[in-house]
Amino acid sequence: MSRHPLETKSLDEETLSFPSGLHHAYLFSTFNAFSYQVVLNSPMVLYAKHLGASATVLGIIAGMMPLLVIFQIPAASYIPRLGFKRFVYAGWGTRVMFIFAMALVPLTSVFLKPETRLALMLMLLFCFNLSRGISSCAWLPWITALVPAGLRGKYLARDAAVQNLASFLTFLMAAACLAGESHAWQFTILFAFSAIMGSVSLSFLKRIPDVPVTEDASSLKSGVPWSAMVRFRPFNRLLWALVAYSVAYGGLTAFTVAFLKAQTGMSETRILLVTSIAFFGGLCSLGFLGSRLDRLGSKPVLTFCFATWMVVLAGWMFVSGGLWALNLPLVLSLQFLMGLLAALVQMANTRLAMAVIPVMGRNHFFAIYSVLGNVTLGLAPIGWGLLIDALGARSPLWLGLAWNHYTIFFAAAGFAFLIALLLARRLEEPQAVSMEELLREILIQSPLRFWFRLFPRGGT
């Protein structure tokens, strides 16, 4: 009697194991999240708002990190010279030094004007993100070579879980630190915490097992065939879906924070507590899919997530347009779903890239993948910020909604997710299950497994 293909996959996965020392990668991700969530997320956005930043400036802050990933393209050729570990460690160590400098900026309030402090912080953020952008090109090829193919989904799910748990705790700490009226010294404490956690993460980065770089030397001498790589059909279709998602998702985190601050008058502490629920949603992605991503495939997961994203954006649009009253349970639900969906999309996209990218030229394939997705992710919030500023305070009524600048932003982002959904249907992944199988797993089989764990058959 032949086995079902899914059962065969499960048996194959049981024979695989993670390499010794991989737990240091999880510890690195944990302390790295403690660090970067302060300087690249809501705490930095709130500090910029504290200094009087406009929506365009917030878009620049949100887009700077992904934009500077473009330097992965020239940097990828240098990976074989240093090796994966040395390359990543050099960049991560450099960026930690810039975080220590950021911690000093709020203290200059006694002699520098707010706009000068904002310009100084933007300069340091540029240097921070430049060093990160260059060195990050070695991370995905390193992990791809280190983790067996049948366990990559499981690794990504665990990595997302530890990152989201650390991010959730970071936001709780940031909310406690910014309690009451915000002062410069409070932001200094936050940025100093980020720098210290970044330093700790380096100690675990050094302990992650290194692997030899398998790059084709002849291709480096004759030149990298960039156009041929982009035209490789499975990879090309993944890039189109990635770009559409990056346009839709770019700036959502920053502008939901700006919306809550500007339209509701929430304090910094309450905003951080509310947005921290997104990381709790990301943490729940481990239980939502866990190791099943390798068995189910990335294509159905992306299709499901993009469709659900449209529902979430409709919720934000109805809140902004005044159709739904703003209340805490609704905002927490939207934030939870945003975190869950962002984590699932990140896992599914990365796993699919690991699957379709060939071994030959892997470093450069991943450089294209990261640069195209991140540059789009960087340009999108700048474009969204310009749109929000250009629309101004106008708020005409139509279809029962007040079409203010945030309502239009959420509607436009929802339309971008519709395009991403259509492109996801074209992805090539032969071993992926159907959408019906995915929904059966999510809505029926997973709840049943959870129920039987709580109440085993034969138990009392």
FENCORNOR-V328490 format. One record per residue. PHI is phi in whole degrees, 0 to 359 (none if undefined). Layout:
phi: [PHI | PHI]
This chain:
phi: [none | 281 | 273 | 294 | 305 | 294 | 292 | 299 | 300 | 297 | 293 | 296 | 295 | 292 | 278 | 269 | 212 | 288 | 293 | 298 | 92 | 293 | 298 | 293 | 293 | 293 | 294 | 299 | 298 | 297 | 287 | 295 | 293 | 305 | 277 | 286 | 294 | 282 | 269 | 242 | 224 | 307 | 303 | 291 | 299 | 293 | 293 | 296 | 296 | 300 | 268 | 90 | 292 | 277 | 296 | 296 | 295 | 298 | 295 | 296 | 298 | 292 | 267 | 296 | 300 | 293 | 297 | 283 | 294 | 303 | 286 | 295 | 300 | 287 | 285 | 301 | 291 | 267 | 300 | 300 | 288 | 256 | 91 | 300 | 296 | 297 | 294 | 293 | 298 | 298 | 290 | 293 | 294 | 295 | 291 | 298 | 298 | 290 | 294 | 301 | 292 | 299 | 296 | 274 | 300 | 301 | 288 | 279 | 298 | 286 | 223 | 243 | 287 | 303 | 293 | 289 | 296 | 295 | 297 | 295 | 293 | 298 | 296 | 293 | 297 | 299 | 295 | 301 | 286 | 295 | 295 | 292 | 299 | 291 | 282 | 290 | 294 | 269 | 291 | 296 | 300 | 297 | 293 | 298 | 286 | 276 | 264 | 302 | 303 | 286 | 241 | 292 | 298 | 295 | 298 | 296 | 295 | 293 | 297 | 297 | 295 | 292 | 294 | 289 | 296 | 297 | 294 | 299 | 294 | 297 | 292 | 296 | 296 | 295 | 297 | 294 | 291 | 263 | 299 | 80 | 288 | 285 | 233 | 300 | 295 | 293 | 290 | 298 | 298 | 298 | 291 | 294 | 301 | 300 | 295 | 294 | 296 | 297 | 295 | 296 | 298 | 296 | 294 | 279 | 300 | 294 | 266 | 291 | 301 | 270 | 227 | 295 | 277 | 258 | 249 | 285 | 296 | 296 | 291 | 291 | 282 | 273 | 104 | 274 | 281 | 302 | 295 | 294 | 297 | 294 | 279 | 302 | 304 | 301 | 289 | 299 | 292 | 295 | 297 | 298 | 295 | 295 | 296 | 298 | 296 | 295 | 297 | 291 | 276 | 301 | 90 | 299 | 297 | 295 | 276 | 290 | 297 | 298 | 297 | 296 | 286 | 278 | 268 | 247 | 71 | 297 | 286 | 302 | 297 | 292 | 298 | 295 | 294 | 293 | 289 | 296 | 297 | 300 | 286 | 295 | 297 | 297 | 297 | 289 | 297 | 296 | 283 | 291 | 240 | 58 | 282 | 284 | 298 | 296 | 276 | 278 | 96 | 274 | 301 | 294 | 294 | 296 | 299 | 298 | 293 | 295 | 295 | 290 | 302 | 297 | 293 | 297 | 295 | 296 | 298 | 298 | 295 | 292 | 292 | 295 | 279 | 84 | 288 | 250 | 288 | 285 | 221 | 298 | 302 | 293 | 297 | 296 | 295 | 296 | 295 | 300 | 295 | 299 | 293 | 297 | 292 | 298 | 294 | 295 | 295 | 300 | 298 | 294 | 298 | 295 | 296 | 294 | 297 | 299 | 281 | 268 | 281 | 286 | 296 | 293 | 78 | 303 | 301 | 283 | 302 | 293 | 296 | 298 | 302 | 292 | 293 | 297 | 294 | 283 | 296 | 297 | 296 | 276 | 287 | 303 | 295 | 294 | 296 | 298 | 296 | 298 | 298 | 297 | 293 | 292 | 290 | 65 | 265 | 295 | 209 | 291 | 266 | 202 | 57 | 79 | 245 | 272 | 274 | 279 | 296 | 284 | 299 | 295 | 299 | 296 | 293 | 294 | 295 | 297 | 294 | 296 | 293 | 297 | 296 | 299 | 298 | 295 | 288 | 295 | 293 | 265 | 297 | 255 | 206 | 303 | 270 | 286 | 278 | 283 | 298 | 297 | 295 | 297 | 296 | 297 | 295 | 285 | 268 | 241 | 291 | 296 | 300 | 294 | 299 | 297 | 294 | 290 | 291 | 286 | 231 | 299 | 296 | 91 | 279 | 248]
